[in-house]
Amino acid sequence: MLGPSIRRKARQFGTLVRRSAMTPRTGVTRKPVLAARGELGVTFIGHSSFFLQLGGQKLLIDPNFARWIFVLKRLRRPGLRLRDLPPIDAVLVTHAHFDHLHRPSLRAIARLTRWTSGKRPTIVVPRHLHDLVSDLGYGQIVELEWWEAVQFGGVEVTHVPARHWGARIVRDMHRGYGGYVVREKGKSLYHAGDTAYFNGFREIGERLHPEVALLPIGAYHPAAYRAVHASPEDAVQAFVDLRARWMVPMHYGTFRLSHEPVDEPVQRLKVEARRRRIEKKICVLEEGVTKFFR
């Protein structure tokens, strides 16, 4: 017999599924704008997915083009189409959760890059994720521990800590997780992956000095979820700790993963940014629109 806690969680999940299914899918898909050499171009695809251009390298972070994740409907269309992407040099995956490591998207990216350029991209993952991506068509699989780095041309990618967990399913808790800092000639960007607020943001800022911080702001209700996810207020404090110049919010509005209203995370982010007098440093990106940070 199921206990009351399991029954309660099952009811809560059923509510998420019903609300997702009843919500119309919105959003516009665009073609990517390519950066000139020396520019840092950031295109929000949706959820935690970004197309990044830096130092002549074209990178994807946590690419997910799925219309559904199992029974959870995608509420916002991807900002870019897979077929409109240029050949990709490397894909960075922050952890094994299904909304971040989406195997069909990863396979399609590898296949399209091979067709258009004749080359296979590299994929960078945390430790113990090799088996989840080894059959997807990538030319090289790089596994990193926290604070380890890999180079792509003149671009350095460093894997950094987070406060989350990395299991693909229930029992494979050995898998790694974290974020990435990408740097090239004074330009730098931090993608936090999934994370709660923790004191590691200050260390990341002190060691790697990211200019642009992509920080998660959704999936924080009920309150227990903040053990592994940041609220909008947590994300603002993380941004302050990092001492970055710009903050771009992510991990909200695309999939209904928790019980706060879909529009609430950005609203609360703006309120907190105004309270802290940093509202001009917050860049809420529309899906598919490329922002150039110079």
Helices and strands as residue ranges (DSSP letters): H 4-22, E 40-46, E 49-54, E 57-61, E 68-69, E 72-73, G 82-84, E 90-92, H 103-117, E 122-126, H 130-133, E 140-144, E 149-152, E 155-160, E 179-184, E 187-191, H 200-208, E 212-216, G 223-227, H 232-242, E 246-250, H 264-275, G 279-281, E 290-293
